[in-house]
Amino acid sequence: MKDNAIDYDRYDHVRPIRWTGDALELLDQRVLPFTVVHEACRSSDEVAEAIRALTVRGAPAIGIAAAWGVVLAGHGLETGDPAEAARQLEPAMQRLNAARPTAVNLAWALARMRGALANAGADWREALEREARAIESEDLAANRAMGRAGAALIDAGSGVLTHCNTGSLATAGFGTALGVIRAGVADNRIERVFATETRPWNQGARLTVWELGQDGIDATLIADAAASHLMKTGQVQWVIVGADRICANGDTANKIGTYQLAIAAKHHGVKFMVVAPSSTVDMGTASGDAIEIEERDAAELLAFRGKRVVAEGVRAWNPVFDVTPHALIDAIVTERGVVLRPDADAMRALFGG
Ligand SMILES: CSC[C@H]1O[C@H](OP(=O)(O)O)[C@H](O)[C@@H]1O
């Protein structure tokens, strides 16, 4: 697909992360789309809390935020010795890493920041800032490359269904699965876009259809429970989702509900595409069985905006990710290349290990 088919700048209207030099301003995704407000974080612990509270969310975006959190932590140190700085920064990096367990991007970004310190000299603060900027700019470039690569797999006249939010709000810009959708619409390949509401946090209903609306892309919102019925009508040819952790055999952790979309897609002959940068690939985890699935407060199911909507005494279980087996995935699209019919051999061929 030709790169000039896409006017990337037109998608830069939403940026969840802004570095000001002494603070990290995060677009508060808990109150979108009706309230657009930024929360300023001035310490790494404030960044960690913003990640835990979903002020900023989305696997690549939380890695980027954590990287800037390390830069903020460095501002508070006096030492000119990078090894001493690394020792003093480690507890803050551990607290950032503990903010959410499933997306590997958090640990990946912190490892990048430790590497920057290991190779730095007395200018270690500038080295950390350079590394955080690089992580952010590489993610944006990766999304643009994945948009083209993923769109090229989609035949003209197709309909697609996406889940959760994988757009500019979840990344450094343009998006992963949403980047493929943006590119596919721009290249006249995608004619129909459907988005699930993505209960319980409603990333689809509150974020995805809002982002696409800002692009002038007409998306149809559906209830999560309507997805199989939609596939049965023949209106979608691809399910396109993001990822939080892709294992060495291609098993993929993503937002809760992704697994059942993959099962329904297989049953209805709908193709299934995972789109994620290599920072989401974890070749150190052999299969999805080893992924820690984040469970969040039951209140996210039992209440809405703090008001209980379920009878007193009712318990809830709130896992917010699930694992899609690689056998249900037709393509994993990364900026390094596309893995078709992913398995351990196909993943090793692209990512080594
Ligand atoms: C490109 S975002 C990847 C991934 O992150 C989202 O989870 P959350 O909103 O809880 O941070 C969702 O699983 C997306 O697919």
The ligand as an SDF file (V2000), in Angstrom:
LIG
                    3D

 15 15  0  0  0  0  0  0  0  0999 V2000
   -3.0920   -0.3860   21.6390 C   0  0  0  0  0  0  0  0  0  0  0  0
   -3.8450   -0.5810   23.1870 S   0  0  0  0  0  0  0  0  0  0  0  0
   -3.6640   -2.2520   23.5130 C   0  0  0  0  0  0  0  0  0  0  0  0
   -4.6870   -2.7750   24.4980 C   0  0  0  0  0  0  0  0  0  0  0  0
   -4.7590   -2.0460   25.7440 O   0  0  0  0  0  0  0  0  0  0  0  0
   -6.1420   -1.9880   26.1610 C   0  0  0  0  0  0  0  0  0  0  0  0
   -6.3470   -2.3120   27.5110 O   0  0  0  0  0  0  0  0  0  0  0  0
   -6.6750   -1.1200   28.5880 P   0  0  0  0  0  0  0  0  0  0  0  0
   -7.6810   -0.2130   27.9630 O   0  0  0  0  0  0  0  0  0  0  0  0
   -7.2040   -1.8690   29.8040 O   0  0  0  0  0  0  0  0  0  0  0  0
   -5.3440   -0.4650   28.8670 O   0  0  0  0  0  0  0  0  0  0  0  0
   -6.8140   -3.0190   25.2970 C   0  0  0  0  0  0  0  0  0  0  0  0
   -6.5690   -4.3290   25.7560 O   0  0  0  0  0  0  0  0  0  0  0  0
   -6.1050   -2.7500   23.9970 C   0  0  0  0  0  0  0  0  0  0  0  0
   -6.3640   -3.7030   23.0130 O   0  0  0  0  0  0  0  0  0  0  0  0
  1  2  1  0
  2  3  1  0
  3  4  1  0
  4  5  1  0
  4 14  1  0
  5  6  1  0
  6  7  1  0
  6 12  1  0
  7  8  1  0
  8  9  2  0
  8 10  1  0
  8 11  1  0
 12 13  1  0
 12 14  1  0
 14 15  1  0
M  END
$$$$
